């Protein structure tokens, strides 16, 4: 049984909004019609998305102007609570199922409409969490689109008991960014000499001794945590994703050279039991040629087409970043999250297609939003390990309730005790056990 949706004018924005609600947050068969007479005659379950009610027995969602528009304009919606959840784009519509334009809410949040407008960037030019509507209104840690989709599903079931609505199953997905596979090994000799000289001059003897111990084979490299992670994944039957940085050295790009045989061997080894994607360098965000080169490097190493990516430093600019990814063949991106705060940047906890507001169309790129990053918890929020674990548990519980994908972002270097990461390996082990 399919849900018939009436819209006076079927726009690409309307199609996208209902794809978010019924194709991403839920699984529900539906079709559109703009034929009012046909809609009135239909005997099956009917949803009316327009400015006025049409027929008894329908479920009416009041429509505002946003999904009929083209282009971008400044928007400052007023938020309020409805059914215990944040809402905006209010509509005064007696008899409506909801007192606001739900499809417009979903479209505004998931399309990242606000990120196309002027904003105050952080020091790297990124759109910070503090600039987002969700952060300012206090619902950044809620996958609001998923939550409202579930509420809409309840309304539809009450009105049309025979309608088959499925909620996606909860899934835990560990992902890792590999900026530096080794702290000391396989680094240029001149860099090691300079680092040792610096440590000796500044009295950093523990670091000096550790570097010497690693390079002489008396101790394992602290950043090489891949065997440990493999055992953890096998224990809990998890399939991880790894994103490798293969850009040339730069101010913000300090990786092992892609030509180093041990590095290439490591990538091939990991690709045998995990999905491997590209971690586009900081500089590639402003150079399509660099991005193309880095992707081809990874393809040459793995002998596989690169379909997955996550931006280094989460350098996400709309529509530029996603347009570049599509042009180079990437189909799945995992950058949708904030560096400075955990939560749901697009208010979604399930994968969803990207909508290009510049071209007013839904694209083939699929967005996989992550909920939390290790660096966010320790460096931005300054949480102690136990506080971070509780935060992660709350996020996992929230995603589980909506049947979403709980995606975490960790770095291989965060499992060492260096740079303040003592105790965080235990945090990760506990959240993997809890969230799986």
N, C-alpha and C positions, 0 to 999 in steps of 0.2 A: 504494500500500500504506500503510495507516494503522497507527499504533502504538496498541495497546489498553492502557489504563492502568487497573489495578485499585486502587481505594481503598475501604476499608470504609464510609467516610462522606464524601461529596463536599461539602465546605464551600467558601464563597467564597474562603477563604484558599488552599485547595488549588488551586482553579481559577486563582487569580492567580499562584501560584508556577509552575505549569506554563506559563501564558501567558508569563511572564518567560523561562523556559528554552527553550520550543519555539516561541513566537510572536514574541518580541522579540530574544533573543540568537541564535536559530536559526529556520529555517523548516521545520517538520515537521508533517505531518498526524497528528492523534491524536484519540482519543475515550476517554471515561471509562466505567467500569462499576463498580457495587457488587455485582454478581451474581457470587459466587464460583464457582458451578457453570458459568456461561457463560464466565467467564475460563479455567477449567480446560479446557473443551472447545475453546476457540478454537485455531486452528492457526497464525495469523499471529504477527507480532512482539508480544511481551507484556512490559509493565513492571509490576511489582508494587510499589506504594508502601503498605506496611503494616508491622506489627510483626513479621511472620513470613513465611518463604518459603511458597509455595503449590504450585508445580509445577515439574518439571524443564524446562529450556529458557527459563524466564523470566529477565528481568533484575530483580533485587530491590534496591530502594532502601529501607533501613530508615527507618521513620517514628517520630518522637518526638511529643510532645504539642502543640507550638506551633500547628500548623495546624488542630487540632481545637478550639482555644480561641476564646473571644470576649473582647473587652476587652484591657486593657493591664496588665501587671504588671512589676515590676522584673526585669530579666534581666542576668546577668553570665556569659555563656558563656566557657568556657575554649578558647583558640585553640591549635591544633597544626598541624603540617605533614602533609599526605597527598598522595602523588604529586607532591611538590615545591611544592604550593600551600597557602596558609593555609586552614584549615578550622575549624569549630566545630559545636556541637550533636552531639557524639560519640555514637555508638550501638554498643554491644557486640553485634555481629551476625555471627557466623561464617557465611561463605557469601555475604554481601552484596557488591554491586558496589562500594560505598564504605563506609568506617567511620563515616559521619556522615549526618545528615539534610540532604541537599542542598536539597530544596525549601524547608525551613525557613530555611536559610542565605540563600537567594535572597529569600525573603519578608521576613526581618528587615532585610536591607540595603536593598532597593529600596523598601519601604514607609516607611522612615525611622522605624521603631518607636521607636528610642532618642530621637528628637526630640519624642516625645509625653510622655516622662518628664521629671522635674525635671533641670535642668542649670544650669551656671554661664555666663550669657550674657556676650557682650562688651559694650563701652560703648554699643552701639546696640541691645542686646537680642537680638542674633542668636545662633544656635547656632554656635559656632566649630569649626573643624576639630579643634582640640586636645581637644574633648569627644567626638569620634566614636570608635567602636570601631575603625574602619579605621585611623585615625591612630595610636591607642594601640598597635595590634598591628602597625603598620608596613606595611600594604598599601593605603594611601590612593591611591597612584599605580598601582594595579592595578585594572582592571575585573573584579573577582573573579567576579562572577556570569557574565559572558561567558566567562571562562577556564574555569570549571567546566562551563559548558554545552558548550563544545567538547570537554572531556574526556569528558563523558557521551555526546556524539555519537560519539566514537571507540569507547566501550564498546558502544554500540548497533550500530554498523557491524560490529564484530567478531562480535557475537552474531547479528545479523540483516543479512547482506550485501545483501539486496534492498531494505532500507529507504532511502527517498529523503530525505536530510537535506541541506538547503541552508544555507550560511553567508552572511549578508548581505555585500554588497560594501562595501569601505572607501569612505568619502566624507569629503572635507574641506569644512567649512562655516564660512566667515568670518562673524562677526556683530559689530555695532557698537552701542554705546550713545551716543546723542547727547544729552548733558546740556546742552552749550552749543555751538550751531552756529557762533557767532562770539565771539571774545574781546572785540572792541571795537565792531564795527558792530552796528547795530540794538538797542543797549542804551539804557535811559533816559538822557536828557541829564544829569539830576541825579547819576546813578551815575558817569558819565564825568567830570563836574566834580569830584566828591569823590575819585575815583581819581587824577586828575591832581594835585589839591591834595596828596593824601597822598604821591604820588611826589616832588613838588617839595620837600615838607617833610622827607622822609626821605632825600633825595639819590638816589632811584632814577631817575636820568636816562635810562638805556637804555630802561626801560619807558615813561617819559614821552615820549621821542622816538618810540618805536615806535607808541604810541597816536596821536600826532599825525600820523605818516606814514600810518597806516592810514586815519584819519578824513579826511585830505585827499587820499586816493586815490593816494598815492605808493608805497604798499606794500600787498600783499594781506593780508587778515586771517589770522593764524597758525593759527586753529582751523578755518578753512574749507578742509578737505582733501578735499572730496567729488569734485572733478574728478580729482584725483590717484588716489583710490581707484577711480573708475570706469575709468580707464585700466589700472590694475593688474588689476581684475577681467576686463576685456576681453582683456588679454594672456594670462591663464590660464584663460579661459572659466569664470569662477566666477559663481554667483548668490548675492549676499550678502543678509543680513537686517539691517535698521536698526531700532532701537527709539528712539522719540522721546519725550522728557520734555515733557509739556504741562500740568503742574500749575501752580497759582498759586505765586508766590514765597513761600519760607519758609526757615527756618534751613538745611535740607538740600536745598532745591529751588531752584536758581538757574538758571533756563532763560530763553530768549528768550520773550517773551509770545506766546501762540498766535494773537493777533490781528494780529501784525506781518505785513504783506503779503509781504515778502521771505522770511520763515520759512515761510509757507504755500506759497509758490511753490516753495521748496526741497523741501519734503516731497512735493509733487505731482511734481516733476521726478524725484526719487529713486524714487518709487513706480512710475514708468514702466518701470524696468529692474531693480527689486529688490523683495523682500518688505518691507513696512513694518509694524511692530508698535508697540504701546504700551509705554512705559517708565513704569509707574505710579509716581507720586511717593512720597516717603518718607511723607508724611502720609496718602496714600490707603490705606496698609496698615491704618490704624485707622479708615477711613471708607469704607464701601461707596458712599456718595453721591459722594464725591470721585472714586473710581475710575470710577464710571459716567459722571460728567461728563467726565473726561479721555478716556475711550474714545469718547464721542460727539463730542468735539472732533476727534479724529483721523478718525473716520468722515466728519464733515462736510467736512474738508479733502480727503480722498482719494476720497470718494464710494464707499468700499468698506467692507465689514464687517470689523471688527478681530477676527482670530482668534489672533494671536500676541502674546506679552508677555514681558517680563523685568523683574523688580522693580528699582527704583532702590536702590542700596546692597545689592542681593541680600537684601532684607527678606523672608525666607521663614519663615513660622510655620505649623506644622501643627496642625489642618487648616484654620485660618482663611484663610490666603492663597489656597490653591487653591479653597476653597469660594467665596470672593468672585469669583474669576476665572470660575468656571463659571457663577455667577449672572448675570454680565454678558456672557456669550456667548463668552468666550475659550476656545479649544480646544487651543492649543499653548503650553507655557511653557518658557522657556529659562533659568530662574533656578537650576537644580540644579547648584550648585557652591559652593565656599567662597571667601570674600574673602581669607582669611589663608593659604591653602595651595593649590597646584595639585593636581589629581588628580580622583578620581571619588567624589563625595559619596554617591551611591547604589550605588557599585561596579558601575555600568553604563556602557557606552560606546555603547549603541544606544538609540533612543527606546523608551519603555515607558509603559504606562498608569499613572495614579495610583490607588493603593488608599487609600480613606478608612477609616482605622482607627476613627474615631469612629462611623461608620455601618456598618462591616464590609462594604464593597462596593467593587468596581472601578468607577471613574468614567470618564467620556468624555474627561477631560482627558489629553492626551499630554504626557509630560515629555521634554524634549530636554536631556540633561546636557552641560555644557561642561567642558573639561579644564583650561583655563588662562585667566587674565585678565592684561592688561598691568599693572594696578595691583598685583596680587599679586606678580608677579615683581620689579618695581622697588621698590615701597614696603614691602611686607610681608617679602619675602625678601631685599631689598637686593642683588639680583643685578646684576652688570655686564652690559651688552648681550650680550657673547659667551657668558657663563654662561647667560643666559636663552635664547639660541638653542639651546644644547646641551640644556637642560631641555625645551624645546618639541620638539626632535627626538626625544628619548626617549619623550615622551608620544605623539607621532605614530606612532612605530614600534610602541608598545604597542597603540594602537588599530587600526593596520593589521593586526596579527596576529590580532585577533579579528573583523575585518570590521566595525568600528564606525564611528561618525560622529565625526571629530575636529573638535570645535567650539571655536573660539577666541572670546574676548571682548576687543575692543579699543575704545578711545574715539577719536573723530575728533580730539580735542585732543592725543592722545599722538603724533601724527605731526608736531607742531611741536617746536621745540627749547626750549620754555618749561618751567619747573618741573622741570628735570632730565631731560627726555626726549631730550636730544641723543644721537644714535646709535641710537635705538629704531626709527626709520623703516627703517633698514637691516636691523635684526633682523627686522622684519615682512616685508620683501621677501624675505629669505632663507627664512623659514619657510613663506611662501606657495609659493615655488618648490619647497621640499623636500616639503611636506605634500600638495600638490595630487594 
